[in-house]
């Protein structure tokens, strides 16, 4: 019974998303957070319209743990005007998605990717290519190091807040380097640093 209702709900979400686009061509925000069952594969057809993909500026998929890699990849390569992305705990989110975001989404200002398997290589691509980055949440992302923190401090002059998790590769010195930028808010789990 549960599996049946999840399948029905998946189809309903895909149909509703397509209907919304038919009714309103300028879909700017799509928020489907905290759904641990749906894969959102129907979103690929939603994004097949370049006009729809270009109109999306805010996507929230926080805690959509089953979000398919194909959907994430499509989002990252087609939503060129994306400014805000919350992909916290999206298992399929990795460095290849970050590289696509860095190449496609130059207006990205909010990136929340806590609980994903990203590394410095992917995050550096966003840091170097998205100069408008204001908010970054990467806790816990155990594969990050001082390289990312130093690049943030050197390249992201619009940065206002950073949330970094318990990460053995990030030293207190690198965190201080970011804090010295005069950010409005820096939170570091491992070092219990909170600056407001």
N, C-alpha and C positions, 0 to 999 in steps of 0.2 A: 504494500500500500504506500509506504513512504517513497520507495523508488519511483512508483508510478506518478505520485504527485510532484516529485522533483522534475521528472521528464516533462510533465504537463506545464509546470511553472517555467521551465527553460524555453519551451515553445512559445508560451505567452509573452515572456520578456522579449524574445526575438520579434514576434509579431507586433507588439506594442511599440518597440523601438522603431520599426519600419513605418508604422502608422504615424507616429509622432513626426518623423521626418517628412512624410507625405503632407501632413497638415501644416507643419511649420518648417520651412527650409533652413532656417537659421538656428539650429540646435547648438547652443554655446556651452552648456554644462550637462555632463552626464555623470550621475552619482549612483552607484550600485554597491555601496560598501556593506561589509559584514555579511556576505553571503558565501558560506563555505561549501556550497553544493554546486552552484552553477558554473559552467565553463565559459559562458558568454560567446560561444562560437558563432551565434547569430549576429554578433556585432560586426563580423567581417563583411557581411552583406550590407549592413548599415553604412559601413565606411567605403563601400564600393563607389558611392557618389562622392566625387572629389569636392563638390560644393559643401556637402555635409561635413566631410573630414576637415576642410578648411575653416568651417565655422566653429568647430570645437576648440574652446580655450581652457576648459577646466574638466578634468577627469578624476573621479574618486572611485578607486577600486580597493580601498583599505579592507584588509582581511578577506578578500576574495581569493582564498587559498587554492582554488582549483582553476583559476584563470589560465586559459590555454596560452602556450607560448606563441602560437600562430596569431592569436588576437593581440597580444602585447606587441609583437613584431609589426603587425599591420598598423596599430595605433601609432607606434613610434616612427613609422615611415610615411604615414599619410596625413597626420594631424600637424601640419606645418605651423599653425598659429597657436599651438598649445602653450599655455602660460603656467598652468598649475597641474601637477600630476601627483596623486597619492596612490602609490602601489605598495604600501606597507603590507608585508607578509604575503606578497604574491610570489608563490614558489617559482614560477616560470620566469621571473624577472632576473636578468643577469647582465653581464658586461656587454653582450652583443646588443641588447635593448638600449643600454646607455649610449653606446656608440651611435646607434640610429637616432636617438634623441638629440645627441650633440650635433649631428649632421643636418637634421631636419627641423628641429624645434629651437631656433635661435632666440626666441622670446621667452623661453622657459625661465620663470622666476621662483617657482615653488616646486621643490622635489622632495618627496617623502618616500623613502625606500627602505625603511627600517625592517629588519628581519629577512632580508634577501641575501643572496650569495654574491653580491657585487665585490669587486676588488678595486684597487687603485687605478688599474688600466682603464676600466670603464668610467669611473667617476672623473678621472682626469680629462677624459674626452668631453664630458659635460662642462667641467670647470673651464677648459680652454675655449669652448665654443658657445657658451651661454653666458654672456657678460651681464645679463640682467638678473642673475640668480640672487634672490633675497633670503630664502629660507631653505635649509637643508636638514633633513632628519635621516640619520643613518645609525640608529641604535636598535639592537646590536648588529653590527656588520663586522664580523670577526676578521675579515680579510683586508681591512683598510690599515694603512700605515701613516707615518709622518709625511710621506710624499703628498697625500691628499690634503692634509692639514696645511702644509706649507704652500701648496698651490692655491688653496682657498685664500690664504692670507695675502698672497702676492697678486692674484688675478681677479678675485671677486670683490670689487670695490663697492658694490651695492648690497652686499651681504648684511643682513640685520640679525639673523638668528641661526644657530647651529646646534643640533642635538646629536651628540656622539656617544655611542655605547661603550661598554667595557670591552676594550680592544687592546690586546697585548702589543700590537704594532704601533700604537699611538702613544707617544710619551707626553708627560706633563709639559715639557718644553715646547712641543709643537702646539699643544692646546693653548699655552700662554701666548704664543705667536699669533694665533687666531684671536684670542681675547684682546690683545694689544691693538687690534683694528678698531676698537671702540664699538663693538657690536652691542646692540640692545639686549641680546640674550644669548648666553652660551651655557649649555648644560652638558656635563660629562658624567656619565654613570660611574665609571671606574674611579674617578678622582674626587667625586662628590663636589664638583665645582658648579656653582649656580651664580650667574651674574645677571642682574636685571637692571 
